[in-house]
């Protein structure tokens, strides 16, 4: 069963969790059977049941995300350096979603550079059409 792993790192990024769990995203997630969410410090409690054909799991933190990354066929991540680099080291396709609510957003610079260099696909939660397009059309990076 193909799986998507979503990570927000040690911070909170409720917009990303809400976007990935939206009915539109769950509907277009064809080909994937499992969605694993690392929700961090977020206030949002993702709905783990519903009409989606995806099996959805969520957790806040683990000592290591290595096993989740290895199992994933696609990773959707915030633009934290550790999350991005660990995912890329494992050779996984990566969609980086920038958190526009961060002050002095150094993550945006990293995401843009990784995108320019062809290592990741990049978007934000505000542009849901682009997010959904990337979610459906992720090429092997």
C-alpha positions as CSV (number, residue, x, y, z in Angstrom):
1,X,0.0,0.0,0.0
2,X,1.5,3.4,-1.1
3,X,1.7,5.9,1.7
4,X,2.1,9.7,2.2
5,X,4.0,11.0,5.2
6,X,3.4,14.5,6.4
7,X,5.7,16.2,8.9
8,X,5.7,19.6,10.5
9,X,8.8,19.0,12.6
10,X,8.9,20.3,16.2
11,X,6.7,23.3,15.6
12,X,3.1,23.7,14.8
13,X,1.8,24.1,11.2
14,X,-2.0,23.6,11.5
15,X,-2.5,25.1,8.0
16,X,-0.5,22.2,6.5
17,X,-2.4,19.5,8.5
18,X,-5.7,21.1,7.6
19,X,-4.8,21.3,3.9
20,X,-3.7,17.7,3.7
21,X,-6.8,16.5,5.6
22,X,-9.2,18.6,3.5
23,X,-11.8,16.7,1.6
24,X,-10.3,18.0,-1.7
25,X,-6.9,16.6,-0.8
26,X,-8.2,13.3,0.5
27,X,-10.3,12.9,-2.7
28,X,-7.4,13.4,-5.1
29,X,-5.0,11.1,-3.1
30,X,-5.7,8.3,-5.6
31,X,-3.1,5.6,-5.6
32,X,-2.2,6.2,-1.9
33,X,-3.7,3.9,0.8
34,X,-2.3,5.5,3.9
35,X,-1.7,9.0,5.2
36,X,0.6,9.4,8.2
37,X,0.6,12.8,10.0
38,X,3.3,14.1,12.4
39,X,1.4,17.0,13.8
40,X,3.9,18.4,16.2
41,X,2.7,21.1,18.6
42,X,-0.3,22.0,16.6
43,X,-3.7,22.7,18.1
44,X,-5.6,21.0,15.3
45,X,-6.7,17.5,16.0
46,X,-7.0,15.9,12.5
47,X,-10.2,13.9,11.9
48,X,-9.1,10.3,11.6
49,X,-12.3,8.9,10.1
50,X,-14.6,9.9,7.4
51,X,-15.5,9.1,3.8
52,X,-11.9,8.9,2.7
53,X,-10.5,5.6,1.4
54,X,-7.2,6.5,3.0
55,X,-6.2,5.0,6.3
56,X,-5.1,8.0,8.4
57,X,-2.7,7.9,11.4
58,X,-1.5,10.8,13.4
59,X,1.1,11.4,16.2
60,X,2.8,14.4,17.7
61,X,6.4,13.4,18.1
62,X,8.8,10.5,18.0
63,X,12.5,10.2,18.8
64,X,13.2,9.6,15.1
65,X,11.1,9.9,11.9
66,X,13.5,7.7,10.0
67,X,11.2,4.7,9.9
68,X,8.2,6.8,8.7
69,X,10.4,8.4,6.0
70,X,11.6,5.0,4.8
71,X,8.1,3.7,4.5
72,X,6.7,6.7,2.7
73,X,6.3,6.8,-1.1
74,X,5.8,10.6,-0.9
75,X,6.7,13.1,1.8
76,X,5.0,16.4,2.4
77,X,7.0,18.6,4.8
78,X,7.4,22.0,6.2
79,X,10.5,23.7,5.0
80,X,12.7,22.9,8.0
81,X,16.3,22.1,7.1
82,X,16.4,18.9,9.1
83,X,13.1,17.5,7.7
84,X,14.1,18.4,4.1
85,X,17.6,17.0,4.2
86,X,16.7,13.8,6.0
87,X,13.9,13.2,3.4
88,X,16.2,13.9,0.4
89,X,19.0,11.7,1.9
90,X,16.5,8.8,1.7
91,X,15.7,9.6,-1.9
92,X,12.0,10.3,-1.4
93,X,9.9,12.6,-3.5
94,X,9.3,15.7,-1.4
95,X,6.7,18.5,-1.6
96,X,7.8,21.3,0.7
97,X,5.0,23.6,2.0
98,X,6.2,26.9,3.3
99,X,4.7,28.3,6.4
100,X,3.9,31.9,5.6
101,X,3.0,32.7,9.3
102,X,6.7,32.5,10.4
103,X,8.4,35.7,11.1
104,X,11.7,36.3,9.2
105,X,11.0,33.1,7.3
106,X,14.4,31.5,6.6
107,X,12.5,28.4,5.6
108,X,11.2,30.1,2.6
109,X,14.7,30.8,1.3
110,X,15.6,27.1,1.8
111,X,12.5,25.9,0.0
112,X,13.0,28.2,-2.9
113,X,16.6,27.2,-3.3
114,X,15.9,23.4,-3.1
115,X,13.1,24.0,-5.7
116,X,15.4,25.9,-8.0
117,X,18.0,23.2,-7.8
118,X,15.3,20.6,-8.7
119,X,15.3,18.6,-5.5
120,X,11.8,19.4,-4.3
121,X,8.4,20.7,-5.4
122,X,7.4,23.8,-3.4
123,X,4.1,25.5,-2.6
124,X,2.1,27.1,0.2
125,X,-1.2,26.3,1.8
126,X,-2.8,29.5,0.4
127,X,-2.5,28.2,-3.1
128,X,-4.6,25.1,-2.7
129,X,-4.9,24.5,-6.5
130,X,-1.1,24.2,-6.8
131,X,-0.9,22.0,-3.7
132,X,-3.6,19.6,-5.0
133,X,-1.9,19.6,-8.5
134,X,1.5,18.7,-6.9
135,X,-0.2,16.0,-4.7
136,X,-1.6,14.3,-7.7
137,X,1.2,14.9,-10.2
138,X,4.4,14.3,-8.2
139,X,7.1,13.2,-10.5
140,X,9.9,11.0,-9.3
141,X,12.5,13.5,-8.1
